[in-house]
């Protein structure tokens, strides 16, 4: 039985390794998981090469390589934003670390998913495991219960894998990746301009029903006082929302009640009550499929007042704020439709 895959430092085979490896004088280590048997050619890791590769990946990864999460002190009421490497960063670290595997097992109970993730360092003969328990929650927003549970499962699985990878690799390495990713984002904000970045972030979050006051509450300062460092943290939160790794209600609690924000609804005036038609739209949108949302967005574009700019339509239309929930294919279809009908919106316009 022969070789199935061949990488630079790892050969994945089934059965026994080919004799030519041994004849070449290579030393081998065999590690079995539920998926395959990995045969590792024993070449010492080149830490300089790993660092160089991860520095470059962090530069390109930016906000995809870290998360920002607000935590409120129950005693003082003060909000602290914690940060760490994302699943994207963890997978990049594991890939560049080479000669390793991250098998995962799962058990489901009535109210929880319980994951057992392991990091197998084939070269060093080292294995570490971590248990991650994710409590099931009720669906939020427009998601059906089944879809929401699938998303929660995928999110929990990613957390389990991230946790075990970051527990296994050197702490200084993951800290370096986090620092470089944040520095890359800060550099980009500096080139773009702080004021522009602030406006884009507020506009992005408004599309999810998060008002500027709620953002100010989480950051602990007024809009005029936001710094590049604050924007780096905010970009991390926006990216989590965009990647469906977190929900706006979890990241930006309501100022008035201290609870999670209400379901996002378009507001031309914060003090007025929603009209009957808007209530019906909101209720109907709870069960709206991607195709239905796409058609509603196209119709909304066709009905756009001529004097209204593309950006104004995107920020103010009831359906437009849900563009983030579309699949990439549906989103591309919508953007193409808008461009064909005189609009100038593109992917860059709708990202934070």
C-alpha positions, 0 to 999 in steps of 0.5 A: 500500500503506497503513499497517499500524500506527501508534504515537505516534512510529513508523509501520510500513508496507510499500512506500512511505510515504503522501504525506500524511506528506511533505505535512505537512512530516514528515521520514522515515527508512527502516530495513529489517529482515528483518521490516518496513520502519520509517518513523520520524517525526522527533520528538526524544526527550523524555528527561524523559518517558522517565525518568518512564515508566521510573521508574514501570515500575521501581516496578511491575516490582520483582524482574522488572526485575533478576537476581541471580547468585552468582559464586564466586572459584576462588582465594579461594572467596568468593561475590560476587553480581552484579546487572543489568537483566533482559530485562523491564527491557531491553524496557521501556527499548527500548519507552520509548526509542521509534523503535527495533528489535531484530532477531535472527538465530540459527545452531545448531551441534552444541553451541551456539546463536549469536545475532546481535542488533542494536539499530537506533536509527531516529531517530539512524541508529545501529546496534549488534550483539552476538554471544551464544553459548550452549552447550547443556547436559543437561536438569536435573530433571523436564524432557524433553530436548526441553523443556529445549532449548526453554527454553535456546533462549528463555533464550539469545535473551532474553540476546542481546536484553538484552545488545544493548539495554543496550549501545546505550542510555545506561549511566546510564539502565539503571543508574537503572532497576536502582536504582529496581527494587531500591529498590521491592523494598526498600520492599515488604520494609520494609512487609511486615516483614523476618522475614516476607520471610525466612521466605517466601524460605526456604519458597519455596526449600525447595520446590525442594530448597534448604535454608537452609544453602545460602542462607546459604552464598551470602549469606555470613551466617547467617539471623539476620543477613540484611538487607533488602539481602540479601533484595533480592538473594535476591528477584532469584534467586527470581524467576529460578527462578519465571520459569524463567530459571535453575535452583536448582542453578545459583544455590545450589551444594552446601555439602559438595561445592562442586558444584551441589545435588542434584535437589530431594527432599522431606526430613522429616529431612535425615539419613534416607535416602529411602524406596523409595516416595519414590525411585519417586515421584522417578523417575516425576516426571522424565517427568511431564506437567503434567496428570499433575502436576495430578492428583497434586496434587489427589489429594495434597490429597484425602489431606491429614490434616485437622489439617494446615494448607494452608500445612503441606501445601504445604511438606511434600507431595512433589508440592506443591513442583512447583507452580511448574513448572505452566503458569499455567492448570494452576496456576489450576485447582489453586488453584481446586480447593483453595479449593473443597475447604476450602483457603485457599492463593492465588497470594500464598502460593506466591510468594517 
